[in-house]
Amino acid sequence: MNTNNRYSNALMESMNYCFLPKSIAVIGASRDSDRELKTGWVGRLVRYQYQGKIYPINPNATEILGIKAYPSVTSVPDSINYAIISVPSELVPSQVKDCVAKSIKVIHVYTAGFAETGTTDGKRLQAEIKEILKGSQTRLIGPNCMGVYCPASKLTFDVRFPQESGSIAFISQTGVGGRRLINLATGRGLRFSKVVSYGNALDLNGTDFLEYIATDPDTK
């Protein structure tokens, strides 16, 4: 990671993948079609009409919601811009390791159970992820967060959010509070350009997103 010039052009370019990925892997996609469609990340992408490539990752499935599934991100033959990790916390480090090996640009760790718990195990798992990322070009949102809502790319953590873009950016540590604010704002006719819930900020944090948003032509 670039620690000497945190706001380098390379970082700004890589952060485009946070909001505008052309391909997304969902690690931990469910074989239960009803469950996945209602509450899963593949289901969210399908229901919100995400237009990029979707790669469900589940070692026990060959197809999820009619989309070809893969046992791991490293078995996907194509490049992947963005990965959403939704597996038990103890399995997250190995999945992050695979994402780094695959040269995935951005990882969103939805899973909770890390340093925010205050437990020894949670802190250890988070430190392990940080060590895996060291020296790589892969950036991480989270862990323990809702991730990104960007109407322009049809990426969302809530399918009830409007698909119409606006000019407001919203950067939030919390996911529940962020969802509440978005619902209140959109109910009053306000629309968003880019939203992120970044959770524990193991890697990318509020300052990073603020720096990026400050140069975003879609945000006023």
N, C-alpha and C positions, 0 to 999 in steps of 0.2 A: 504494500500500500504506500501511497505517496504521503509522507508525513512532513516533508520539507515545504511543499507548496500545496496545501490541502485543496485550494480552489484552482487547480491547474485546469487547462483546457481538456486534458484527458479525463479528469474527474467529471467536469461538466458534461462531456460527451457521454460518459458511461451512465450518468444520471438520467439522460434521455431515456435509457432503457427501463428506468423505474416506472415511467409514465406511458411510454409509447413502444412497448415491446411488440415485435412481429411474431414471436413464438413463445409459448408458455408451457412449461412442464409442471404437472400437478403431482407432487410426491405424496402418496397416501390416498389416492383416489379410491373410492369404495366400489366393490363389486355389486353392491346392492343398488340397483338402478333407481329405485324410488327414493332411497336415502340420498344418493348422490345428486339426483336432480333437485331435491328439495333443499338440502343443506350443504352439499359438497361444493368444492371449488370448481370442478369441471362443470357441475350443474350451473353454477353462477355464470361462468363464461358462456355456456351454451344459451342460457336463458337471456343473458344480456346482449347476445348476438356479437360476441367478440369475433373479429374477422381474421385474426391471425391463426397460425397453426397451434393446435392443442395436443400435448403429449401426456396422457394419463400414465402414471407410474404406479404399478402394483405387480409384484412378482407372481401373484396368483391369478392374474387376469390376462386375457388376450384382447379383450374389447370392453370398453366402458362407454355407455351411452352412444353406441354405434361408432366410437372412435377407437382406432387401434391403440392398444395399451402395450407398455414395455416394462420389463422387470426392473430396470434401473435407468437413470439418465445416461449413463455411459453406454447403454445398449442402443440408444436412439442414434440413427445414422446421420441425422441432420444437426446443424448448429442450433443452440437454444439461447434465446436472449434472457429469459426470466424464469425463475423457478419458485413455486409456492410449496413450502414444506408444511405438511399437516400430518405428522406422525407422532407417537409418544416421545416425550422429551429425551429419553435415554437413547433413542434411535437417531436423533437429529444430527449429532456430530458426524456420524458415518455418512449421512446423506449430504451434509455440507461438503465433506471431503470429496464425494463423487461429483458434486456440482463444480468444485474448484478444478478437479481433474478434467471435467468436460468444458472448462473455460466459459461457464455460464456467466453472463455479465452481472446480473443482479439476483439475489436470493431474498425472498420474503419468508421469514420464519413466523408462521401463524401460531405455532405451538407455544403454550405457556409452560411454566415449571422450571424457570431458570433463576437468575439472581433476584428477581422480584419476590421470590418466596422467602428469601432470607435464610434458606437452609444450606447446609454444607454441600449437599448433592447438587442443588440448583446452581450454586455459585461455581462449582467444579465444572458442570456441563457447559456453562456460559464461557468460562475461561478456556475450555477445550475448543470450543468453536472459534474463539478469538485467535487461538494459536494456529488453527487450521487455515484461517484466512490470511495469516501473516505472509507477506511476500507475494501474494497473488493479486490479480487484477479484478477479482470478483468482489462486488460490494454487497452488503447485507442490510436489509431493513428488519428491525426487530432485535431479538425474538419477542414473543408475547405481544403481538400487535395485529390490527386488522389490515394493514397494508395500504393499498392505493385505490383511489376512485378517480378515474379520468374519462369523462364522457367521449372525448375525441378518439380514444383507442378502444372504447367499450370494455374497459377494465374496471371492475367494481367489487366492493365487499358487501354490497347490499343491492339486490336487483330492483328494489323499489325506488332507488335514486333516479332522477331524471336522466335521460340520455342526451338531453340538450345541453350544450356547453355554455358557459358564461365566462365572466372575467375575474371571478374571485378565486384566490388560492387560499387553502386552509391547511395549516401544519399543526398537527396535534400529537401529543404523546399518548393520550388515551384513545381507545377505540370506541368504548361505550359513549363517552361524552361527545366524541366527534360525530358519531352517528346521530345523536340527539340534536346537536347543533345543525347538522346538514338538513335533517328533517324539518326543523323549525324554519330554517332559512328558505328552503325550497317551497315550503308551504306559503311563504310570503312572496313568491315569485322570483327569488334570487337564484342564480345559477353559478356553477363552479367550473373553473378551468382545470384545476388540479388539486387533489386532496391527498394527504398522507397521514396515517397513524403509524408512528415509528417505534412505539413500545420502549423496550429497554435500551435502545440506542447503543448496542454493542459496537456498531460500526458507523453507519450514517446517522446523523443526529439533527436536531432542529436547526442548528446553525448552517449545516450543509444544505438542507432543503431551502432555507431562507435565501442563501446565496444564489442558489439555482433559480428559484422563483423570481428573484429580483431582475434577472435577465430574460425571463420568459415572455415572449411576445404575445402570448395568449392571456397573460395576467395583467390586469390594470390596477 
